[in-house]
Amino acid sequence: MFQTILTYLWERRTTVLGYVVTALGIMATSDLFTETQIKWFLLVNGILTAILGHYNNRQNPPQGPVDRQGGSTRVGMLLILALVSAVILFGCAGFPTPRSYSERIASAYAGVAITNDTATILLNADTISKAEASQVLKQTREAMGVIDAARDLGPSVGEDRLALSLVILKSAQDFMCKNRPENPNCQFLTQRVQP
Amino acid sequence: MNIVDILALLVQVTAHAQALAQIIQKARDEGRTELTPEEVAVVRKMATDSDARLEAALAR
């Protein structure tokens, strides 16, 4: 009996996957899962779909003349696209909205990390000069010092310091990206992780 | 700017965002509204590590 059900489901695997994804999607949009669980679910779903598509193509090759080399290339491209999509999906998730004081302190530190790493990559790509990168580093270090002070002062008296650190951080991002609004790294930085 | 650079940034940014998201989510799952000093220190280390990477790139 159980084997019959499994066989029935396997023979209709693509349809079953579609129904499962739809059901989980409805549950996900009903706040039954956490944000992290939804992201993992989307990642696993993408990989499963790619594997299933690959398997189906092997079991039922396309009719007519088949370019095996081209087929392999297409599968490879699909896998690369799936991986890139997964990376972009996770990247676009951005930061969770910080609520408490310590969460905002941690988010400010993470903003410093992303600003520094963006500057590193732009510098390595010769998109910004060493002088510009040095200026960004100087500002992020200043922001770090102010965030440290805000962390040590605590929520009752540290709010002003935390606000100041975000102003400094935004200034560093604006300095790096003001003349490069079309640069994808700057677009990502300014759209997703502005303090 | 090529696709490798863009992907490198995405991966790096993703790592930071995921680390922060996991720390915050774990605290919330445990019913805490505030992060512990140790959890904040983990995120702070991400910032100091990125500082070192940028400094190294400037030194090259």
gemmi code that builds the backbone of each chain (N, CA, C; Angstrom):
import gemmi

chains = {
    "A": [
        ("MET", (0.837, -1.210, 0.000), (0.000, 0.000, 0.000), (0.875, 1.266, 0.000)),
        ("PHE", (1.805, 1.265, 0.992), (2.691, 2.422, 1.115), (3.547, 2.583, -0.146)),
        ("GLN", (4.014, 1.404, -0.646), (4.848, 1.432, -1.851), (4.040, 1.930, -3.055)),
        ("THR", (2.788, 1.557, -3.097), (1.917, 2.002, -4.194), (1.768, 3.520, -4.181)),
        ("ILE", (1.587, 4.045, -2.961), (1.452, 5.508, -2.847), (2.741, 6.185, -3.291)),
        ("LEU", (3.882, 5.625, -2.828), (5.170, 6.219, -3.204), (5.369, 6.166, -4.722)),
        ("THR", (5.013, 5.033, -5.314), (5.154, 4.898, -6.770), (4.260, 5.905, -7.492)),
        ("TYR", (3.038, 6.035, -6.996), (2.086, 6.987, -7.592), (2.661, 8.424, -7.520)),
        ("LEU", (3.217, 8.749, -6.335), (3.771, 10.099, -6.159), (5.005, 10.302, -7.038)),
        ("TRP", (5.845, 9.265, -7.120), (7.078, 9.384, -7.901), (6.767, 9.577, -9.383)),
        ("GLU", (5.743, 8.862, -9.864), (5.388, 8.980, -11.280), (4.829, 10.363, -11.607)),
        ("ARG", (4.381, 11.061, -10.574), (3.854, 12.423, -10.775), (4.685, 13.427, -9.969)),
        ("ARG", (6.006, 13.166, -9.930), (6.874, 13.925, -9.032), (6.848, 15.427, -9.266)),
        ("THR", (6.838, 15.852, -10.538), (6.872, 17.287, -10.813), (5.591, 17.954, -10.322)),
        ("THR", (4.467, 17.284, -10.579), (3.188, 17.835, -10.119), (3.137, 17.875, -8.593)),
        ("VAL", (3.627, 16.786, -7.962), (3.622, 16.728, -6.499), (4.478, 17.847, -5.922)),
        ("LEU", (5.679, 18.045, -6.521), (6.554, 19.116, -6.037), (5.842, 20.458, -6.146)),
        ("GLY", (5.138, 20.652, -7.264), (4.397, 21.909, -7.457), (3.362, 22.128, -6.371)),
        ("TYR", (2.595, 21.054, -6.045), (1.574, 21.182, -4.994), (2.207, 21.434, -3.628)),
        ("VAL", (3.306, 20.715, -3.352), (3.983, 20.892, -2.057), (4.493, 22.323, -1.918)),
        ("VAL", (5.110, 22.835, -3.000), (5.639, 24.200, -2.968), (4.493, 25.191, -2.766)),
        ("THR", (3.362, 24.945, -3.454), (2.217, 25.847, -3.305), (1.699, 25.827, -1.865)),
        ("ALA", (1.564, 24.609, -1.308), (1.056, 24.501, 0.066), (2.001, 25.181, 1.052)),
        ("LEU", (3.314, 24.911, 0.901), (4.286, 25.533, 1.794), (4.315, 27.042, 1.610)),
        ("GLY", (4.112, 27.484, 0.355), (4.081, 28.920, 0.082), (2.928, 29.588, 0.816)),
        ("ILE", (1.762, 28.942, 0.806), (0.606, 29.497, 1.523), (0.889, 29.545, 3.022)),
        ("MET", (1.510, 28.451, 3.544), (1.847, 28.433, 4.972), (2.880, 29.510, 5.303)),
        ("ALA", (3.840, 29.694, 4.392), (4.900, 30.679, 4.638), (4.335, 32.094, 4.687)),
        ("THR", (3.365, 32.381, 3.811), (2.787, 33.728, 3.797), (1.757, 33.906, 4.907)),
        ("SER", (1.527, 32.858, 5.670), (0.604, 32.972, 6.805), (1.378, 33.079, 8.119)),
        ("ASP", (2.648, 33.459, 8.029), (3.495, 33.675, 9.212), (3.681, 32.408, 10.039)),
        ("LEU", (3.649, 31.249, 9.385), (3.863, 29.998, 10.123), (5.348, 29.668, 10.223)),
        ("PHE", (6.168, 30.304, 9.374), (7.604, 30.046, 9.391), (8.348, 31.332, 9.719)),
        ("THR", (9.566, 31.164, 10.264), (10.404, 32.333, 10.484), (11.040, 32.746, 9.152)),
        ("GLU", (11.592, 33.956, 9.142), (12.227, 34.472, 7.925), (13.369, 33.563, 7.475)),
        ("THR", (14.148, 33.076, 8.453), (15.277, 32.208, 8.124), (14.787, 30.895, 7.522)),
        ("GLN", (13.732, 30.334, 8.094), (13.185, 29.077, 7.563), (12.685, 29.257, 6.131)),
        ("ILE", (12.065, 30.396, 5.855), (11.551, 30.653, 4.504), (12.703, 30.736, 3.509)),
        ("LYS", (13.794, 31.387, 3.923), (14.936, 31.521, 3.016), (15.541, 30.151, 2.708)),
        ("TRP", (15.671, 29.312, 3.743), (16.211, 27.966, 3.509), (15.269, 27.151, 2.643)),
        ("PHE", (13.977, 27.311, 2.868), (12.989, 26.592, 2.073), (13.103, 26.981, 0.593)),
        ("LEU", (13.245, 28.278, 0.325), (13.373, 28.736, -1.061), (14.650, 28.182, -1.700)),
        ("LEU", (15.731, 28.171, -0.917), (16.999, 27.661, -1.441), (16.878, 26.171, -1.773)),
        ("VAL", (16.329, 25.391, -0.845), (16.177, 23.944, -1.068), (15.232, 23.689, -2.233)),
        ("ASN", (14.159, 24.467, -2.315), (13.209, 24.304, -3.409), (13.881, 24.531, -4.766)),
        ("GLY", (14.714, 25.577, -4.842), (15.405, 25.872, -6.106), (16.327, 24.739, -6.512)),
        ("ILE", (17.083, 24.232, -5.535), (18.022, 23.151, -5.838), (17.262, 21.873, -6.223)),
        ("LEU", (16.196, 21.555, -5.474), (15.392, 20.364, -5.779), (14.793, 20.452, -7.182)),
        ("THR", (14.289, 21.627, -7.534), (13.681, 21.807, -8.852), (14.710, 21.584, -9.954)),
        ("ALA", (15.916, 22.138, -9.752), (16.979, 21.971, -10.754), (17.364, 20.496, -10.897)),
        ("ILE", (17.502, 19.801, -9.739), (17.869, 18.374, -9.790), (16.768, 17.563, -10.471)),
        ("LEU", (15.519, 17.859, -10.111), (14.391, 17.125, -10.697), (14.316, 17.359, -12.206)),
        ("GLY", (14.521, 18.605, -12.609), (14.502, 18.911, -14.040), (15.605, 18.171, -14.778)),
        ("HIS", (16.785, 18.126, -14.167), (17.912, 17.413, -14.755), (17.587, 15.924, -14.881)),
        ("TYR", (17.015, 15.358, -13.807), (16.669, 13.930, -13.802), (15.601, 13.635, -14.864)),
        ("ASN", (14.581, 14.473, -14.924), (13.504, 14.270, -15.907), (14.047, 14.313, -17.332)),
        ("ASN", (14.980, 15.234, -17.576), (15.558, 15.342, -18.922), (16.358, 14.092, -19.281)),
        ("ARG", (16.996, 13.511, -18.290), (17.771, 12.286, -18.551), (16.833, 11.109, -18.820)),
        ("GLN", (15.748, 11.037, -18.050), (14.805, 9.927, -18.205), (14.006, 10.039, -19.502)),
        ("ASN", (13.645, 11.263, -19.840), (12.833, 11.496, -21.038), (13.522, 12.531, -21.911)),
        ("PRO", (14.547, 12.122, -22.641), (15.278, 13.096, -23.452), (14.366, 13.745, -24.489)),
        ("PRO", (14.649, 14.983, -24.873), (13.832, 15.670, -25.862), (13.798, 14.902, -27.172)),
        ("GLN", (12.654, 14.967, -27.873), (12.516, 14.284, -29.151), (13.304, 15.022, -30.224)),
        ("GLY", (13.648, 14.276, -31.302), (14.344, 14.897, -32.413), (15.835, 14.928, -32.165)),
        ("PRO", (16.575, 15.597, -33.055), (18.022, 15.637, -32.907), (18.412, 16.298, -31.580)),
        ("VAL", (19.281, 15.624, -30.856), (19.670, 16.144, -29.553), (21.158, 16.461, -29.566)),
        ("ASP", (21.476, 17.639, -29.193), (22.873, 18.034, -29.074), (23.304, 17.776, -27.628)),
        ("ARG", (23.929, 16.609, -27.412), (24.289, 16.241, -26.039), (25.216, 17.265, -25.394)),
        ("GLN", (26.155, 17.745, -26.213), (27.088, 18.726, -25.659), (26.329, 19.977, -25.227)),
        ("GLY", (25.415, 20.375, -26.136), (24.613, 21.563, -25.813), (23.752, 21.320, -24.596)),
        ("GLY", (23.209, 20.068, -24.482), (22.378, 19.748, -23.326), (23.152, 19.887, -22.031)),
        ("SER", (24.368, 19.334, -22.021), (25.181, 19.430, -20.818), (25.475, 20.891, -20.482)),
        ("THR", (25.758, 21.664, -21.531), (26.044, 23.066, -21.294), (24.835, 23.764, -20.694)),
        ("ARG", (23.640, 23.413, -21.230), (22.432, 24.045, -20.711), (22.217, 23.679, -19.245)),
        ("VAL", (22.451, 22.400, -18.923), (22.287, 21.970, -17.532), (23.284, 22.714, -16.644)),
        ("GLY", (24.532, 22.809, -17.126), (25.541, 23.536, -16.370), (25.140, 24.986, -16.139)),
        ("MET", (24.629, 25.604, -17.211), (24.189, 26.997, -17.096), (23.040, 27.121, -16.099)),
        ("LEU", (22.130, 26.138, -16.160), (20.994, 26.167, -15.237), (21.459, 26.065, -13.792)),
        ("LEU", (22.436, 25.167, -13.554), (22.946, 25.011, -12.193), (23.634, 26.295, -11.725)),
        ("ILE", (24.422, 26.911, -12.635), (25.079, 28.168, -12.281), (24.036, 29.228, -11.969)),
        ("LEU", (22.993, 29.287, -12.838), (21.935, 30.266, -12.608), (21.247, 30.022, -11.270)),
        ("ALA", (21.035, 28.736, -10.937), (20.385, 28.410, -9.663), (21.248, 28.870, -8.492)),
        ("LEU", (22.562, 28.639, -8.612), (23.459, 29.046, -7.536), (23.503, 30.565, -7.401)),
        ("VAL", (23.616, 31.250, -8.565), (23.657, 32.717, -8.537), (22.356, 33.257, -7.939)),
        ("SER", (21.229, 32.646, -8.339), (19.943, 33.093, -7.816), (19.881, 32.904, -6.309)),
        ("ALA", (20.430, 31.753, -5.853), (20.421, 31.499, -4.413), (21.243, 32.543, -3.677)),
        ("VAL", (22.433, 32.860, -4.245), (23.291, 33.866, -3.610), (22.585, 35.216, -3.572)),
        ("ILE", (21.964, 35.582, -4.721), (21.273, 36.878, -4.782), (20.088, 36.880, -3.813)),
        ("LEU", (19.382, 35.748, -3.756), (18.234, 35.655, -2.856), (18.673, 35.898, -1.423)),
        ("PHE", (19.761, 35.221, -1.026), (20.238, 35.394, 0.342), (20.774, 36.810, 0.542)),
        ("GLY", (21.461, 37.321, -0.476), (22.014, 38.667, -0.361), (20.936, 39.711, -0.261)),
        ("CYS", (19.869, 39.533, -1.056), (18.795, 40.511, -1.066), (17.989, 40.468, 0.219)),
        ("ALA", (18.209, 39.417, 1.010), (17.478, 39.363, 2.259), (17.848, 40.537, 3.158)),
        ("GLY", (19.103, 41.066, 2.953), (19.516, 42.228, 3.728), (19.520, 41.936, 5.222)),
        ("PHE", (19.410, 42.978, 6.001), (19.420, 42.820, 7.445), (18.011, 42.636, 7.978)),
        ("PRO", (17.869, 41.860, 9.041), (16.570, 41.861, 9.717), (16.374, 43.223, 10.369)),
        ("THR", (15.140, 43.636, 10.485), (14.891, 44.943, 11.082), (15.261, 44.900, 12.558)),
        ("PRO", (16.270, 45.683, 12.960), (16.668, 45.663, 14.367), (15.640, 46.406, 15.217)),
        ("ARG", (15.336, 45.863, 16.370), (14.338, 46.498, 17.245), (14.983, 47.061, 18.505)),
        ("SER", (15.644, 46.190, 19.247), (16.191, 46.639, 20.533), (17.496, 47.414, 20.321)),
        ("TYR", (17.957, 48.006, 21.406), (19.178, 48.809, 21.341), (20.387, 47.966, 20.920)),
        ("SER", (20.535, 46.807, 21.543), (21.704, 45.976, 21.217), (21.619, 45.447, 19.782)),
        ("GLU", (20.414, 45.206, 19.292), (20.271, 44.780, 17.893), (20.691, 45.913, 16.955)),
        ("ARG", (20.351, 47.143, 17.337), (20.758, 48.277, 16.480), (22.265, 48.501, 16.543)),
        ("ILE", (22.848, 48.254, 17.723), (24.315, 48.338, 17.834), (24.966, 47.302, 16.910)),
        ("ALA", (24.452, 46.062, 16.968), (25.006, 44.986, 16.125), (24.821, 45.314, 14.643)),
        ("SER", (23.675, 45.866, 14.279), (23.431, 46.223, 12.878), (24.389, 47.316, 12.410)),
        ("ALA", (24.696, 48.241, 13.311), (25.648, 49.299, 12.954), (27.030, 48.709, 12.687)),
        ("TYR", (27.437, 47.758, 13.533), (28.719, 47.085, 13.301), (28.702, 46.354, 11.951)),
        ("ALA", (27.587, 45.676, 11.668), (27.493, 44.956, 10.389), (27.540, 45.938, 9.218)),
        ("GLY", (26.946, 47.117, 9.402), (27.017, 48.151, 8.358), (28.448, 48.587, 8.092)),
        ("VAL", (29.232, 48.691, 9.155), (30.657, 49.022, 9.002), (31.357, 47.931, 8.193)),
        ("ALA", (31.062, 46.663, 8.532), (31.705, 45.532, 7.842), (31.383, 45.561, 6.349)),
        ("ILE", (30.136, 45.792, 6.014), (29.737, 45.776, 4.601), (30.322, 46.977, 3.861)),
        ("THR", (30.371, 48.125, 4.521), (30.958, 49.310, 3.877), (32.441, 49.072, 3.603)),
        ("ASN", (33.146, 48.520, 4.592), (34.569, 48.235, 4.393), (34.793, 47.232, 3.265)),
        ("ASP", (33.985, 46.166, 3.260), (34.174, 45.139, 2.236), (33.813, 45.651, 0.841)),
        ("THR", (32.819, 46.518, 0.766), (32.496, 47.128, -0.528), (33.679, 47.971, -1.008)),
        ("ALA", (34.265, 48.736, -0.084), (35.423, 49.558, -0.447), (36.585, 48.677, -0.899)),
        ("THR", (36.780, 47.551, -0.213), (37.872, 46.635, -0.583), (37.687, 46.124, -2.008)),
        ("ILE", (36.481, 45.711, -2.328), (36.231, 45.156, -3.663), (36.323, 46.246, -4.729)),
        ("LEU", (35.825, 47.419, -4.436), (35.925, 48.514, -5.407), (37.386, 48.918, -5.606)),
        ("LEU", (38.157, 48.869, -4.537), (39.584, 49.197, -4.644), (40.313, 48.132, -5.466)),
        ("ASN", (40.039, 46.872, -5.170), (40.684, 45.784, -5.916), (40.333, 45.824, -7.402)),
        ("ALA", (39.148, 46.341, -7.713), (38.720, 46.428, -9.115), (39.154, 47.751, -9.754)),
        ("ASP", (39.938, 48.548, -9.000), (40.374, 49.869, -9.474), (39.203, 50.791, -9.806)),
        ("THR", (38.104, 50.574, -9.137), (36.954, 51.458, -9.337), (37.095, 52.710, -8.474)),
        ("ILE", (37.697, 52.560, -7.307), (38.012, 53.726, -6.478), (39.524, 53.777, -6.262)),
        ("SER", (40.010, 54.973, -5.961), (41.448, 55.133, -5.761), (41.826, 54.755, -4.327)),
        ("LYS", (43.134, 54.650, -4.104), (43.598, 54.362, -2.740), (43.243, 55.510, -1.795)),
        ("ALA", (43.303, 56.727, -2.327), (42.955, 57.879, -1.488), (41.494, 57.811, -1.052)),
        ("GLU", (40.640, 57.422, -1.990), (39.211, 57.306, -1.643), (38.989, 56.179, -0.641)),
        ("ALA", (39.658, 55.036, -0.877), (39.506, 53.910, 0.044), (40.028, 54.264, 1.435)),
        ("SER", (41.119, 55.015, 1.473), (41.670, 55.440, 2.767), (40.677, 56.326, 3.511)),
        ("GLN", (40.017, 57.197, 2.756), (39.033, 58.085, 3.371), (37.851, 57.282, 3.943)),
        ("VAL", (37.419, 56.266, 3.185), (36.332, 55.407, 3.667), (36.762, 54.693, 4.943)),
        ("LEU", (37.999, 54.166, 4.943), (38.496, 53.455, 6.127), (38.566, 54.390, 7.329)),
        ("LYS", (39.001, 55.618, 7.067), (39.086, 56.599, 8.159), (37.701, 56.843, 8.765)),
        ("GLN", (36.704, 56.968, 7.887), (35.346, 57.254, 8.377), (34.724, 56.042, 9.082)),
        ("THR", (34.976, 54.843, 8.540), (34.389, 53.667, 9.202), (35.063, 53.424, 10.552)),
        ("ARG", (36.342, 53.774, 10.653), (37.011, 53.633, 11.958), (36.424, 54.632, 12.960)),
        ("GLU", (36.146, 55.826, 12.445), (35.519, 56.819, 13.320), (34.141, 56.315, 13.774)),
        ("ALA", (33.401, 55.750, 12.816), (32.075, 55.206, 13.150), (32.193, 54.091, 14.179)),
        ("MET", (33.201, 53.224, 14.009), (33.414, 52.123, 14.954), (33.630, 52.655, 16.370)),
        ("GLY", (34.464, 53.700, 16.465), (34.738, 54.284, 17.791), (33.470, 54.811, 18.441)),
        ("VAL", (32.635, 55.458, 17.624), (31.396, 56.031, 18.173), (30.410, 54.914, 18.543)),
        ("ILE", (30.372, 53.844, 17.723), (29.484, 52.708, 18.064), (29.953, 52.065, 19.372)),
        ("ASP", (31.280, 51.923, 19.525), (31.818, 51.366, 20.774), (31.358, 52.207, 21.967)),
        ("ALA", (31.436, 53.517, 21.798), (31.023, 54.407, 22.891), (29.534, 54.249, 23.180)),
        ("ALA", (28.735, 54.163, 22.113), (27.287, 53.986, 22.291), (26.991, 52.669, 22.991)),
        ("ARG", (27.724, 51.608, 22.619), (27.530, 50.292, 23.260), (27.850, 50.375, 24.754)),
        ("ASP", (28.972, 51.066, 25.077), (29.382, 51.139, 26.483), (28.441, 52.014, 27.309)),
        ("LEU", (27.892, 53.055, 26.678), (27.010, 53.970, 27.416), (25.644, 53.351, 27.697)),
        ("GLY", (25.195, 52.470, 26.806), (23.889, 51.850, 27.007), (22.756, 52.684, 26.438)),
        ("PRO", (21.537, 52.115, 26.455), (20.414, 52.764, 25.755), (19.961, 54.086, 26.359)),
        ("SER", (20.182, 54.276, 27.644), (19.648, 55.493, 28.261), (20.380, 56.745, 27.806)),
        ("VAL", (21.690, 56.650, 27.629), (22.455, 57.842, 27.232), (23.228, 57.649, 25.922)),
        ("GLY", (23.147, 56.442, 25.338), (23.964, 56.176, 24.147), (23.266, 56.417, 22.822)),
        ("GLU", (21.969, 56.766, 22.868), (21.199, 56.927, 21.629), (21.824, 57.959, 20.683)),
        ("ASP", (22.270, 59.078, 21.258), (22.852, 60.138, 20.426), (24.117, 59.648, 19.720)),
        ("ARG", (24.940, 58.878, 20.465), (26.172, 58.348, 19.867), (25.835, 57.375, 18.730)),
        ("LEU", (24.841, 56.546, 18.994), (24.466, 55.568, 17.962), (23.970, 56.292, 16.711)),
        ("ALA", (23.164, 57.334, 16.919), (22.667, 58.114, 15.778), (23.832, 58.773, 15.042)),
        ("LEU", (24.800, 59.288, 15.800), (25.970, 59.923, 15.181), (26.770, 58.913, 14.365)),
        ("SER", (26.928, 57.713, 14.895), (27.701, 56.699, 14.163), (27.044, 56.374, 12.820)),
        ("LEU", (25.716, 56.356, 12.795), (25.017, 56.053, 11.545), (25.183, 57.194, 10.539)),
        ("VAL", (25.244, 58.418, 11.042), (25.487, 59.570, 10.153), (26.878, 59.462, 9.529)),
        ("ILE", (27.861, 59.103, 10.352), (29.237, 58.956, 9.849), (29.307, 57.827, 8.819)),
        ("LEU", (28.619, 56.721, 9.133), (28.628, 55.576, 8.227), (27.970, 55.927, 6.891)),
        ("LYS", (26.870, 56.649, 6.959), (26.192, 57.047, 5.722), (27.077, 58.012, 4.922)),
        ("SER", (27.792, 58.856, 5.639), (28.703, 59.784, 4.975), (29.788, 59.018, 4.219)),
        ("ALA", (30.302, 57.949, 4.850), (31.330, 57.128, 4.191), (30.764, 56.461, 2.945)),
        ("GLN", (29.549, 55.948, 3.047), (28.918, 55.285, 1.887), (28.653, 56.296, 0.773)),
        ("ASP", (28.157, 57.473, 1.156), (27.878, 58.499, 0.146), (29.165, 58.952, -0.542)),
        ("PHE", (30.233, 59.106, 0.254), (31.511, 59.522, -0.313), (31.990, 58.511, -1.356)),
        ("MET", (31.841, 57.230, -1.024), (32.322, 56.172, -1.915), (31.451, 56.044, -3.166)),
        ("CYS", (30.175, 56.297, -3.036), (29.234, 55.967, -4.112), (28.593, 57.178, -4.788)),
        ("LYS", (28.902, 58.392, -4.313), (28.173, 59.557, -4.842), (28.391, 59.732, -6.350)),
        ("ASN", (29.597, 59.381, -6.834), (29.871, 59.543, -8.266), (29.691, 58.247, -9.053)),
        ("ARG", (29.181, 57.239, -8.377), (29.018, 55.943, -9.042), (27.624, 55.362, -8.790)),
        ("PRO", (26.595, 56.123, -9.055), (25.250, 55.606, -8.749), (24.873, 54.404, -9.592)),
        ("GLU", (25.554, 54.248, -10.759), (25.206, 53.123, -11.635), (25.971, 51.861, -11.282)),
        ("ASN", (26.973, 51.994, -10.420), (27.769, 50.822, -10.053), (26.910, 49.833, -9.253)),
        ("PRO", (26.888, 48.548, -9.659), (26.009, 47.592, -8.968), (26.337, 47.432, -7.493)),
        ("ASN", (27.628, 47.528, -7.152), (27.991, 47.400, -5.742), (27.435, 48.557, -4.929)),
        ("CYS", (27.556, 49.767, -5.513), (27.035, 50.948, -4.823), (25.510, 50.892, -4.738)),
        ("GLN", (24.885, 50.426, -5.814), (23.423, 50.310, -5.790), (22.997, 49.360, -4.679)),
        ("PHE", (23.718, 48.236, -4.591), (23.391, 47.255, -3.550), (23.582, 47.861, -2.166)),
        ("LEU", (24.718, 48.544, -2.009), (25.046, 49.116, -0.698), (24.018, 50.155, -0.284)),
        ("THR", (23.682, 51.051, -1.215), (22.801, 52.161, -0.851), (21.343, 51.730, -0.734)),
        ("GLN", (20.972, 50.694, -1.489), (19.564, 50.277, -1.446), (19.277, 49.305, -0.316)),
        ("ARG", (20.268, 48.459, 0.035), (19.995, 47.394, 0.985), (20.527, 47.646, 2.379)),
        ("VAL", (21.643, 48.345, 2.495), (22.259, 48.424, 3.818), (22.533, 49.857, 4.259)),
        ("GLN", (21.729, 50.801, 3.754), (21.881, 52.158, 4.266), (21.520, 52.169, 5.745)),
        ("PRO", (22.350, 52.804, 6.559), (22.033, 52.845, 7.995), (20.749, 53.630, 8.260)),
    ],
    "B": [
        ("MET", (34.346, 46.446, -13.629), (33.716, 45.549, -12.649), (33.170, 44.325, -13.371)),
        ("ASN", (33.642, 43.158, -13.024), (33.135, 41.961, -13.688), (32.246, 41.152, -12.749)),
        ("ILE", (31.705, 40.073, -13.322), (30.726, 39.278, -12.572), (31.352, 38.638, -11.335)),
        ("VAL", (32.661, 38.324, -11.429), (33.335, 37.703, -10.280), (33.381, 38.675, -9.095)),
        ("ASP", (33.679, 39.955, -9.406), (33.723, 40.955, -8.339), (32.353, 41.135, -7.692)),
        ("ILE", (31.338, 41.180, -8.557), (29.978, 41.374, -8.043), (29.573, 40.192, -7.158)),
        ("LEU", (29.877, 38.974, -7.636), (29.528, 37.794, -6.849), (30.322, 37.741, -5.551)),
        ("ALA", (31.585, 38.168, -5.622), (32.411, 38.165, -4.411), (31.791, 39.072, -3.357)),
        ("LEU", (31.334, 40.233, -3.794), (30.704, 41.149, -2.842), (29.406, 40.550, -2.301)),
        ("LEU", (28.620, 39.988, -3.203), (27.345, 39.404, -2.770), (27.560, 38.319, -1.725)),
        ("VAL", (28.576, 37.480, -1.981), (28.857, 36.405, -1.032), (29.288, 36.983, 0.314)),
        ("GLN", (30.161, 38.007, 0.251), (30.652, 38.607, 1.493), (29.522, 39.286, 2.259)),
        ("VAL", (28.736, 40.087, 1.516), (27.618, 40.787, 2.147), (26.615, 39.790, 2.700)),
        ("THR", (26.390, 38.723, 1.930), (25.463, 37.685, 2.370), (25.941, 37.057, 3.674)),
        ("ALA", (27.238, 36.821, 3.762), (27.782, 36.221, 4.985), (27.530, 37.129, 6.182)),
        ("HIS", (27.771, 38.436, 6.005), (27.521, 39.377, 7.107), (26.047, 39.401, 7.470)),
        ("ALA", (25.202, 39.511, 6.457), (23.762, 39.618, 6.707), (23.230, 38.352, 7.366)),
        ("GLN", (23.716, 37.189, 6.886), (23.258, 35.930, 7.458), (23.715, 35.771, 8.903)),
        ("ALA", (24.966, 36.140, 9.165), (25.484, 36.016, 10.533), (24.664, 36.879, 11.484)),
        ("LEU", (24.405, 38.115, 11.061), (23.615, 39.012, 11.911), (22.188, 38.488, 12.075)),
        ("ALA", (21.599, 38.044, 10.966), (20.213, 37.543, 11.017), (20.098, 36.347, 11.952)),
        ("GLN", (21.079, 35.455, 11.876), (21.028, 34.258, 12.721), (21.149, 34.606, 14.198)),
        ("ILE", (22.041, 35.567, 14.495), (22.229, 35.966, 15.902), (20.942, 36.589, 16.444)),
        ("ILE", (20.356, 37.486, 15.659), (19.120, 38.144, 16.109), (17.979, 37.138, 16.220)),
        ("GLN", (17.873, 36.258, 15.213), (16.782, 35.273, 15.226), (16.908, 34.320, 16.413)),
        ("LYS", (18.151, 33.909, 16.702), (18.371, 32.990, 17.831), (17.926, 33.656, 19.142)),
        ("ALA", (18.307, 34.928, 19.292), (17.911, 35.635, 20.515), (16.390, 35.727, 20.610)),
        ("ARG", (15.743, 36.028, 19.494), (14.282, 36.168, 19.515), (13.611, 34.819, 19.760)),
        ("ASP", (14.187, 33.757, 19.187), (13.618, 32.421, 19.412), (13.706, 32.039, 20.892)),
        ("GLU", (14.746, 32.554, 21.550), (14.902, 32.266, 22.976), (14.109, 33.243, 23.838)),
        ("GLY", (13.357, 34.115, 23.191), (12.498, 35.044, 23.929), (13.211, 36.270, 24.450)),
        ("ARG", (14.427, 36.512, 23.930), (15.184, 37.683, 24.385), (14.992, 38.846, 23.417)),
        ("THR", (14.874, 40.050, 23.954), (14.780, 41.228, 23.093), (16.158, 41.861, 22.895)),
        ("GLU", (17.069, 41.605, 23.831), (18.410, 42.176, 23.731), (19.440, 41.086, 23.444)),
        ("LEU", (20.479, 41.445, 22.713), (21.575, 40.516, 22.458), (22.533, 40.535, 23.641)),
        ("THR", (23.235, 39.435, 23.844), (24.234, 39.397, 24.909), (25.484, 40.138, 24.425)),
        ("PRO", (26.346, 40.571, 25.356), (27.606, 41.217, 24.943), (28.442, 40.318, 24.032)),
        ("GLU", (28.379, 39.009, 24.267), (29.149, 38.082, 23.429), (28.613, 38.081, 21.998)),
        ("GLU", (27.298, 38.128, 21.865), (26.700, 38.137, 20.527), (27.051, 39.433, 19.791)),
        ("VAL", (27.016, 40.546, 20.505), (27.403, 41.817, 19.883), (28.884, 41.762, 19.491)),
        ("ALA", (29.690, 41.106, 20.339), (31.136, 41.013, 20.057), (31.399, 40.226, 18.772)),
        ("VAL", (30.564, 39.228, 18.497), (30.731, 38.447, 17.259), (30.542, 39.351, 16.039)),
        ("VAL", (29.514, 40.193, 16.085), (29.259, 41.092, 14.950), (30.351, 42.161, 14.875)),
        ("ARG", (30.801, 42.611, 16.041), (31.871, 43.614, 16.043), (33.134, 43.054, 15.387)),
        ("LYS", (33.388, 41.771, 15.610), (34.579, 41.153, 15.015), (34.480, 41.139, 13.481)),
        ("MET", (33.268, 41.002, 12.973), (33.091, 41.078, 11.513), (33.578, 42.435, 11.013)),
        ("ALA", (33.269, 43.474, 11.783), (33.672, 44.830, 11.381), (35.192, 44.991, 11.462)),
        ("THR", (35.797, 44.475, 12.542), (37.256, 44.621, 12.661), (37.977, 43.785, 11.602)),
        ("ASP", (37.416, 42.617, 11.278), (38.019, 41.799, 10.215), (37.948, 42.510, 8.863)),
        ("SER", (36.828, 43.163, 8.602), (36.685, 43.885, 7.329), (37.643, 45.077, 7.287)),
        ("ASP", (37.859, 45.684, 8.463), (38.837, 46.775, 8.570), (40.217, 46.270, 8.164)),
        ("ALA", (40.588, 45.089, 8.662), (41.902, 44.517, 8.340), (42.017, 44.185, 6.854)),
        ("ARG", (40.915, 43.710, 6.260), (40.949, 43.377, 4.819), (41.164, 44.640, 3.984)),
        ("LEU", (40.467, 45.703, 4.360), (40.624, 46.948, 3.595), (42.029, 47.518, 3.786)),
        ("GLU", (42.533, 47.431, 4.988), (43.890, 47.926, 5.249), (44.913, 47.144, 4.440)),
        ("ALA", (44.729, 45.816, 4.367), (45.645, 44.968, 3.593), (45.571, 45.324, 2.108)),
        ("ALA", (44.373, 45.587, 1.610), (44.222, 45.964, 0.200), (44.915, 47.294, -0.069)),
        ("LEU", (44.849, 48.198, 0.898), (45.523, 49.494, 0.736), (47.036, 49.348, 0.756)),
        ("ALA", (47.525, 48.360, 1.485), (48.968, 48.168, 1.601), (49.580, 47.537, 0.347)),
        ("ARG", (48.735, 46.895, -0.473), (49.279, 46.201, -1.653), (49.709, 47.205, -2.719)),
    ],
}
model = gemmi.Model(1)
for chain_id, residues in chains.items():
    chain = gemmi.Chain(chain_id)
    for i, (resn, *xyz) in enumerate(residues, 1):
        res = gemmi.Residue()
        res.name, res.seqid = resn, gemmi.SeqId(i, " ")
        for name, pos in zip(("N", "CA", "C"), xyz):
            atom = gemmi.Atom()
            atom.name, atom.element = name, gemmi.Element(name[0])
            atom.pos, atom.b_iso = gemmi.Position(*pos), 0.0
            res.add_atom(atom)
        chain.add_residue(res)
    model.add_chain(chain)
structure = gemmi.Structure()
structure.add_model(model)
structure.setup_entities()
